[in-house]
Amino acid sequence: MAHESDASMGTLVRSALDDVRDLLREEIALARAELRQELAKARRAAVGFGGAAVMGSFAGLFILAAIALGISEALRLPYWVGFGVVGILLAIVGGIFYVAGRRATVEMRGLPRTTEMMKENFR
């Protein structure tokens, strides 16, 4: 009788492990399917933002050219002077952005809480 109990207990454990394995496989399959869907959405969003960035860049270039030509015409100076003024202004704004970005980079600390938790967990 003990032998039958051991065999049925082993069968139950094996069946439970099989069920857990099947459940895990189904969960992984579901996660993969959801991930594919979300990646497709992300790809569409990236294409949209990329197109917007390209068109925005071209629009900005045309606007800057118009400003440069407008400065030249308004001051009755050669065109290169208008483009020089716009270039200098862009260089100043770029320098301001550079300083702000550099300051933000210096203040970055990585993942301090995660690093500390990893250190604690692996001691």
Steps between C-alpha positions, in 0.01 A plus 500: 500500500789739575640419156174604330494820705859583397418434135186711509687777689772494235236513229333796669829688535595426139156613385526819704846573356370436148213740564738766631729452199205529259375809680843661482525424127159654441592808702825540307313463170251764611780733608673457162180575313435810709860611457473464121185712500656768718817505288289548189327795666836640611636462146203694357548771761873521424431537128250776575740684728786450254294646217399791719864563594613499136220730386551724802871523423433601141242754614747642749769531232264685267388731779862574594583569136204737478612678817855533366376639169260730685781640713710561189218675318390706802852626570591524129805279556639208302327166553800351673461751783143386569607137496795588725271666755267199502800265527641688797161499676467124439852446636412689818178301549691178429760595760228560757353157426847344523564654843159386624557147367846481649369614839227233484759236409721590794201469735410149376565223748389193304268273695595561863210315665522205262876477546461505878227234491716277278792536739277408794344204319831346396684527829 
